[in-house]
Amino acid sequence: MDFDDFGGSLPGRPLSQPDKAAAVLLAMGKQVAGRLLKYFTQHELQVIIASAQTLRAIPPDELASIVSEFEDLFTEGAGLMDNAKAIEDILEAGLTPEEVDGLLGRRAAFQGYEASIWDRLQDGEPLFIAQFLLREHPQTIAYILSMIPASFGAKVLMQLPEGRRADIMNRTVNLRDVSPKAAQIIENRVQELVMEIDAERNSVGTTKVADLMNELDKPAVDTLLNSLESINRDSAGKVRPKIFLFEDLLYMPQRSRVVLLNDIAGDILTMALRGASAEIRDGVLACISPRQRRMIESDLQTGTAGINPREIAIARRAVAQEAIRLANAGQIELKEKEDADPAAAA
């Protein structure tokens, strides 16, 4: 809507064009006005909101003069005593909650509440969190697990050594009120963990190199990793856990392998298995239905004759990328967990 389309000034303190627009919307009521909001730009809506919040009292006759400037005439006046609340009701009738929050500037106020320090732990990998917690006293671990969201806490718990889980669960069950001073000390430690998570997430170089290697075949990846390790062992150690190739299916937990392979189309799986080692072929076929297994085994009898090696590489890459996607979604694990049990603090 173009504010310049309104008429001239009216008696009393002159109303600006946004003032008039706000007055007319308020007069319409939220149901009718809500349907008109889509015709405004976001900037226009923000200007109208600001005007509505400071709009002076408008007598019915003056309001009628404003309304008459539109093609359609409205005969009922409006009480404009609570303009801020009324314009908010109109916005909520015509826009999504997120759009209303953005226009009213409320989103920023809620973000601090929503992104608590405990919620922010979910930005990290469960294994990364577990490795950090293992440096803490078991009672501290129990308190932290009791504070983070249950679904994520369960994943962290399963990443802890099996020999320590029962003790930590028992401590969590019997956890008593923690003094404010002790809670503050623990939260300071968690804040350090959050900073480590942020630093890890911001380390885009590691992810870029891993993404590059995930596009290559195993011999090329092994050569590159060995070269990187000869230059900087720490760098190789950061990249290696982010690499997953088709051949790594052998190291995937059986349950995760079943979930993954049931998500892969039969023709892609058949192509990926062409020319694969007997170990990989048997490991994959053992995780699919008998009917699909018979079909794939029959197709594989033709070997790789007439098959473009590039098609095999593409199929294997598709399987590996789907595994990475499911792992990032928390649906599978790419590798068996190591149940190393470092000495627990007393």
BATOR-619251 format. One record per residue (C-alpha): x, y, z; chain. Coordinates in Angstrom, 1 decimal, always signed. Layout:
N
ATOM        u        v        w   chaine
ATOM        X        Y        Z        A
...
***
This chain:
346
ATOM        u        v        w   chaine
ATOM     +0.0     +0.0     +0.0        A
ATOM     +1.3     +3.5     -0.9        A
ATOM     +0.8     +5.9     +2.0        A
ATOM     +0.8     +8.8     -0.4        A
ATOM     -2.6     +7.8     -1.7        A
ATOM     -4.3     +9.2     +1.3        A
ATOM     -6.0    +12.7     +1.4        A
ATOM     -5.0    +15.9     +3.0        A
ATOM     -4.7    +17.0     +6.6        A
ATOM     -7.6    +16.8     +9.1        A
ATOM     -8.5    +19.0    +12.0        A
ATOM     -6.6    +18.5    +15.3        A
ATOM     -3.0    +17.4    +15.5        A
ATOM     -2.3    +16.3    +11.9        A
ATOM     -2.0    +12.6    +11.3        A
ATOM     +0.7    +11.2     +9.2        A
ATOM     -0.1     +8.8     +6.4        A
ATOM     +1.1     +5.8     +8.5        A
ATOM     -1.1     +7.1    +11.3        A
ATOM     -4.1     +7.0     +9.0        A
ATOM     -3.3     +3.5     +7.8        A
ATOM     -3.0     +2.3    +11.4        A
ATOM     -6.3     +4.0    +12.3        A
ATOM     -8.2     +2.4     +9.4        A
ATOM     -6.8     -1.1    +10.2        A
ATOM     -7.8     -0.7    +13.8        A
ATOM    -11.3     +0.3    +12.7        A
ATOM    -11.7     -2.7    +10.5        A
ATOM    -11.1     -5.2    +13.4        A
ATOM     -8.5     -8.0    +13.4        A
ATOM    -10.4    -10.5    +11.2        A
ATOM    -10.8     -8.2     +8.2        A
ATOM     -7.6     -6.3     +8.7        A
ATOM     -5.7     -9.6     +9.0        A
ATOM     -6.6    -10.5     +5.5        A
ATOM     -5.1     -7.2     +4.2        A
ATOM     -1.7     -7.6     +5.8        A
ATOM     -0.3     -9.6     +2.9        A
ATOM     -0.6     -6.5     +0.7        A
ATOM     +1.9     -4.5     +2.8        A
ATOM     +5.6     -4.8     +2.7        A
ATOM     +7.4     -5.6     +5.9        A
ATOM     +8.8     -2.1     +6.1        A
ATOM     +5.3     -0.6     +5.8        A
ATOM     +4.0     -3.0     +8.5        A
ATOM     +6.8     -1.9    +10.9        A
ATOM     +6.0     +1.8    +10.2        A
ATOM     +2.3     +1.1    +10.9        A
ATOM     +3.0     -0.7    +14.1        A
ATOM     +5.1     +2.2    +15.4        A
ATOM     +2.3     +4.6    +14.5        A
ATOM     -0.4     +2.6    +16.2        A
ATOM     +1.6     +2.5    +19.4        A
ATOM     +1.6     +6.3    +19.7        A
ATOM     -1.7     +7.0    +17.9        A
ATOM     -3.7     +9.8    +19.6        A
ATOM     -7.4     +9.4    +20.4        A
ATOM     -9.4     +9.8    +17.2        A
ATOM    -13.1    +10.9    +17.4        A
ATOM    -15.6     +9.0    +15.3        A
ATOM    -16.2    +11.9    +12.9        A
ATOM    -12.5    +12.3    +12.2        A
ATOM    -12.2     +8.5    +11.7        A
ATOM    -15.1     +8.6     +9.3        A
ATOM    -13.3    +11.2     +7.2        A
ATOM    -10.2     +9.0     +7.1        A
ATOM    -12.2     +5.9     +6.1        A
ATOM    -14.0     +7.9     +3.4        A
ATOM    -10.6     +8.2     +1.6        A
ATOM    -10.8     +4.5     +0.7        A
ATOM    -13.0     +3.2     -2.1        A
ATOM    -15.1     +1.2     +0.4        A
ATOM    -16.8     +3.1     +3.2        A
ATOM    -16.9     +1.8     +6.8        A
ATOM    -19.8     +3.1     +8.8        A
ATOM    -18.7     +1.9    +12.3        A
ATOM    -16.2     +3.9    +14.4        A
ATOM    -13.5     +2.3    +16.5        A
ATOM    -12.4     +2.7    +20.0        A
ATOM     -8.6     +3.3    +19.9        A
ATOM     -7.8     +3.2    +23.6        A
ATOM     -5.5     +0.1    +23.4        A
ATOM     -3.9     +0.6    +20.0        A
ATOM     -0.8     -1.5    +20.7        A
ATOM     -2.7     -4.5    +21.8        A
ATOM     -5.2     -4.1    +18.9        A
ATOM     -2.6     -3.9    +16.3        A
ATOM     -0.9     -7.0    +17.8        A
ATOM     -4.2     -8.9    +17.5        A
ATOM     -4.5     -7.9    +13.9        A
ATOM     -1.0     -9.1    +13.1        A
ATOM     -1.6    -12.4    +14.8        A
ATOM     -4.8    -12.9    +12.7        A
ATOM     -2.9    -12.5     +9.4        A
ATOM     +0.7    -13.6    +10.0        A
ATOM     +2.6    -16.6    +11.4        A
ATOM     +3.8    -16.3    +15.1        A
ATOM     +7.4    -16.1    +13.8        A
ATOM     +6.5    -13.1    +11.5        A
ATOM     +4.7    -11.4    +14.4        A
ATOM     +7.6    -11.9    +16.7        A
ATOM    +10.0    -10.5    +14.1        A
ATOM     +7.8     -7.4    +13.5        A
ATOM     +7.3     -6.6    +17.1        A
ATOM    +10.9     -7.2    +18.0        A
ATOM    +10.1    -10.0    +20.5        A
ATOM    +12.2    -12.7    +19.0        A
ATOM    +15.5    -11.4    +20.3        A
ATOM    +14.0    -11.2    +23.8        A
ATOM    +13.0    -14.9    +23.7        A
ATOM    +16.2    -16.2    +22.2        A
ATOM    +18.2    -15.6    +25.4        A
ATOM    +15.6    -17.6    +27.3        A
ATOM    +15.4    -20.4    +24.7        A
ATOM    +19.1    -20.9    +24.2        A
ATOM    +20.0    -21.8    +27.7        A
ATOM    +23.4    -23.2    +28.4        A
ATOM    +22.0    -26.7    +28.8        A
ATOM    +20.2    -26.5    +25.4        A
ATOM    +23.3    -25.3    +23.7        A
ATOM    +25.1    -28.5    +24.6        A
ATOM    +22.9    -30.2    +22.0        A
ATOM    +25.0    -28.3    +19.4        A
ATOM    +27.9    -30.8    +20.1        A
ATOM    +28.3    -34.4    +19.2        A
ATOM    +27.3    -36.8    +22.0        A
ATOM    +30.7    -38.4    +21.8        A
ATOM    +32.4    -35.1    +22.2        A
ATOM    +30.3    -34.2    +25.2        A
ATOM    +30.9    -37.6    +26.8        A
ATOM    +34.7    -37.3    +26.4        A
ATOM    +34.6    -33.9    +28.1        A
ATOM    +32.4    -35.3    +31.0        A
ATOM    +34.8    -38.2    +31.6        A
ATOM    +37.3    -35.6    +32.9        A
ATOM    +34.7    -34.6    +35.7        A
ATOM    +33.7    -36.3    +38.9        A
ATOM    +30.9    -38.8    +38.5        A
ATOM    +28.6    -36.6    +40.7        A
ATOM    +29.2    -33.7    +38.4        A
ATOM    +28.4    -35.9    +35.4        A
ATOM    +25.1    -37.0    +37.0        A
ATOM    +24.1    -33.4    +37.6        A
ATOM    +24.9    -32.3    +34.1        A
ATOM    +22.9    -35.3    +32.6        A
ATOM    +20.0    -34.3    +34.8        A
ATOM    +20.0    -30.8    +33.4        A
ATOM    +20.3    -31.4    +29.6        A
ATOM    +17.2    -32.4    +27.5        A
ATOM    +16.4    -36.1    +28.1        A
ATOM    +16.7    -37.2    +24.5        A
ATOM    +20.1    -35.8    +24.1        A
ATOM    +21.2    -36.9    +27.5        A
ATOM    +20.4    -40.5    +26.6        A
ATOM    +22.8    -40.3    +23.6        A
ATOM    +25.5    -38.8    +25.8        A
ATOM    +25.0    -41.6    +28.4        A
ATOM    +25.4    -44.3    +25.7        A
ATOM    +28.7    -42.8    +24.7        A
ATOM    +30.2    -43.2    +28.2        A
ATOM    +32.1    -46.4    +29.0        A
ATOM    +29.7    -49.2    +29.8        A
ATOM    +31.5    -49.8    +33.1        A
ATOM    +30.6    -46.3    +34.3        A
ATOM    +27.0    -46.0    +33.2        A
ATOM    +25.4    -47.8    +36.1        A
ATOM    +27.2    -45.7    +38.7        A
ATOM    +26.3    -42.4    +36.9        A
ATOM    +22.6    -43.5    +36.5        A
ATOM    +22.5    -44.4    +40.2        A
ATOM    +23.9    -41.0    +41.1        A
ATOM    +21.4    -39.2    +38.8        A
ATOM    +18.5    -41.1    +40.3        A
ATOM    +19.5    -40.2    +43.9        A
ATOM    +20.6    -36.7    +43.1        A
ATOM    +19.8    -34.2    +45.8        A
ATOM    +19.4    -30.4    +45.6        A
ATOM    +22.7    -28.8    +44.6        A
ATOM    +23.7    -25.7    +46.4        A
ATOM    +23.7    -22.5    +44.4        A
ATOM    +27.5    -22.2    +44.8        A
ATOM    +28.1    -25.7    +43.5        A
ATOM    +25.7    -25.2    +40.7        A
ATOM    +27.5    -22.1    +39.6        A
ATOM    +30.8    -23.9    +39.6        A
ATOM    +29.4    -26.6    +37.4        A
ATOM    +27.7    -24.2    +35.0        A
ATOM    +31.1    -22.4    +34.6        A
ATOM    +32.6    -25.7    +33.5        A
ATOM    +29.7    -26.3    +31.1        A
ATOM    +30.3    -22.8    +29.7        A
ATOM    +33.8    -23.9    +28.9        A
ATOM    +32.4    -27.0    +27.2        A
ATOM    +30.1    -24.8    +25.1        A
ATOM    +33.0    -22.7    +24.1        A
ATOM    +34.9    -25.8    +23.0        A
ATOM    +31.8    -26.9    +21.0        A
ATOM    +31.6    -23.5    +19.3        A
ATOM    +35.3    -23.7    +18.4        A
ATOM    +34.9    -27.2    +17.0        A
ATOM    +31.9    -26.2    +14.9        A
ATOM    +33.7    -23.1    +13.6        A
ATOM    +36.6    -25.2    +12.5        A
ATOM    +35.4    -25.4     +8.9        A
ATOM    +38.7    -26.5     +7.5        A
ATOM    +38.4    -30.0     +9.0        A
ATOM    +34.9    -30.4     +7.6        A
ATOM    +35.9    -29.2     +4.2        A
ATOM    +38.8    -31.6     +4.0        A
ATOM    +36.6    -34.5     +5.2        A
ATOM    +33.9    -33.6     +2.7        A
ATOM    +36.5    -33.6     +0.0        A
ATOM    +37.9    -37.0     +1.0        A
ATOM    +34.4    -38.5     +1.3        A
ATOM    +34.1    -37.9     -2.5        A
ATOM    +37.1    -40.1     -3.2        A
ATOM    +37.7    -43.8     -3.2        A
ATOM    +39.4    -45.6     -0.4        A
ATOM    +42.9    -45.9     -1.9        A
ATOM    +43.0    -42.2     -2.6        A
ATOM    +41.7    -41.4     +0.9        A
ATOM    +44.3    -43.7     +2.5        A
ATOM    +47.1    -42.0     +0.6        A
ATOM    +45.9    -38.5     +1.5        A
ATOM    +45.5    -39.4     +5.2        A
ATOM    +48.9    -40.9     +5.4        A
ATOM    +50.4    -37.9     +3.7        A
ATOM    +48.6    -35.5     +6.1        A
ATOM    +49.6    -37.6     +9.1        A
ATOM    +53.3    -37.4     +8.1        A
ATOM    +53.0    -33.6     +8.2        A
ATOM    +50.7    -33.1    +11.2        A
ATOM    +49.3    -36.0    +13.2        A
ATOM    +46.8    -33.8    +15.1        A
ATOM    +45.3    -32.6    +11.8        A
ATOM    +44.9    -36.1    +10.6        A
ATOM    +43.3    -37.1    +13.9        A
ATOM    +40.7    -34.3    +13.4        A
ATOM    +39.8    -35.3     +9.9        A
ATOM    +39.8    -39.1    +10.2        A
ATOM    +36.6    -39.3    +12.4        A
ATOM    +34.6    -37.2     +9.8        A
ATOM    +35.4    -39.6     +7.0        A
ATOM    +33.0    -42.4     +6.1        A
ATOM    +33.4    -44.5     +2.9        A
ATOM    +31.5    -47.4     +1.5        A
ATOM    +34.1    -49.8     +2.8        A
ATOM    +33.5    -48.5     +6.3        A
ATOM    +30.2    -50.3     +6.4        A
ATOM    +32.1    -53.2     +7.9        A
ATOM    +32.8    -51.2    +11.0        A
ATOM    +29.2    -50.0    +11.5        A
ATOM    +27.2    -51.6    +14.3        A
ATOM    +24.9    -54.3    +12.9        A
ATOM    +21.7    -52.5    +13.9        A
ATOM    +22.8    -49.3    +12.3        A
ATOM    +23.8    -51.1     +9.1        A
ATOM    +20.3    -52.7     +8.9        A
ATOM    +18.6    -49.2     +9.3        A
ATOM    +20.9    -47.7     +6.6        A
ATOM    +20.6    -50.5     +4.0        A
ATOM    +16.8    -50.6     +4.3        A
ATOM    +16.9    -46.9     +3.3        A
ATOM    +18.9    -47.6     +0.1        A
ATOM    +17.2    -48.4     -3.2        A
ATOM    +17.9    -51.9     -4.5        A
ATOM    +19.4    -50.8     -7.8        A
ATOM    +21.9    -48.4     -6.0        A
ATOM    +22.9    -51.1     -3.6        A
ATOM    +23.4    -53.6     -6.4        A
ATOM    +25.6    -51.2     -8.3        A
ATOM    +27.6    -50.4     -5.1        A
ATOM    +28.3    -54.1     -4.5        A
ATOM    +29.6    -54.8     -8.0        A
ATOM    +33.3    -55.6     -7.7        A
ATOM    +33.2    -55.3     -3.9        A
ATOM    +35.1    -57.7     -1.7        A
ATOM    +33.4    -60.9     -0.5        A
ATOM    +33.6    -59.5     +3.1        A
ATOM    +31.7    -56.4     +2.2        A
ATOM    +29.2    -58.2     +0.0        A
ATOM    +28.4    -60.7     +2.7        A
ATOM    +28.2    -58.0     +5.4        A
ATOM    +25.7    -56.0     +3.3        A
ATOM    +23.6    -58.9     +2.1        A
ATOM    +23.2    -60.2     +5.7        A
ATOM    +21.4    -57.0     +6.6        A
ATOM    +18.6    -57.0     +4.0        A
ATOM    +15.5    -59.0     +3.5        A
ATOM    +15.8    -62.5     +2.0        A
ATOM    +13.8    -61.5     -1.1        A
ATOM    +16.0    -58.5     -1.8        A
ATOM    +19.1    -60.5     -1.1        A
ATOM    +18.1    -63.1     -3.7        A
ATOM    +17.4    -60.4     -6.3        A
ATOM    +20.8    -58.7     -5.7        A
ATOM    +22.7    -61.9     -5.7        A
ATOM    +21.2    -62.8     -9.0        A
ATOM    +22.1    -59.4    -10.5        A
ATOM    +25.6    -59.6     -9.2        A
ATOM    +26.3    -62.9    -11.0        A
ATOM    +26.8    -60.8    -14.2        A
ATOM    +29.9    -59.3    -12.6        A
ATOM    +31.2    -55.9    -13.8        A
ATOM    +31.3    -56.6    -17.5        A
ATOM    +30.0    -53.6    -19.4        A
ATOM    +29.7    -51.5    -16.2        A
ATOM    +31.2    -48.1    -16.1        A
ATOM    +33.5    -47.9    -13.0        A
ATOM    +32.2    -44.4    -12.5        A
ATOM    +28.7    -45.7    -11.9        A
ATOM    +29.9    -48.0     -9.2        A
ATOM    +31.8    -45.2     -7.5        A
ATOM    +28.7    -42.9     -7.7        A
ATOM    +26.5    -45.7     -6.1        A
ATOM    +29.0    -46.3     -3.3        A
ATOM    +29.3    -42.6     -2.6        A
ATOM    +25.5    -42.4     -2.4        A
ATOM    +25.4    -45.1     +0.2        A
ATOM    +28.2    -43.4     +2.2        A
ATOM    +26.5    -40.0     +2.0        A
ATOM    +23.2    -41.5     +3.2        A
ATOM    +25.0    -43.0     +6.2        A
ATOM    +26.5    -39.7     +7.1        A
ATOM    +23.1    -38.0     +6.8        A
ATOM    +21.4    -40.6     +9.1        A
ATOM    +24.3    -40.4    +11.6        A
ATOM    +24.0    -36.6    +11.7        A
ATOM    +20.3    -37.0    +12.4        A
ATOM    +21.1    -39.3    +15.3        A
ATOM    +19.4    -42.3    +13.7        A
ATOM    +22.5    -44.5    +13.3        A
ATOM    +26.1    -44.8    +14.5        A
ATOM    +28.9    -45.0    +12.0        A
ATOM    +31.3    -47.0    +14.1        A
ATOM    +31.2    -49.3    +17.1        A
ATOM    +31.7    -47.4    +20.4        A
ATOM    +35.0    -48.1    +22.2        A
ATOM    +34.2    -49.2    +25.8        A
ATOM    +37.4    -47.9    +27.2        A
ATOM    +37.0    -47.3    +30.9        A
ATOM    +39.3    -44.7    +32.3        A
ATOM    +39.8    -44.7    +36.0        A
ATOM    +36.8    -42.9    +37.6        A
ATOM    +37.3    -40.3    +40.2        A
ATOM    +36.4    -41.3    +43.6        A
***
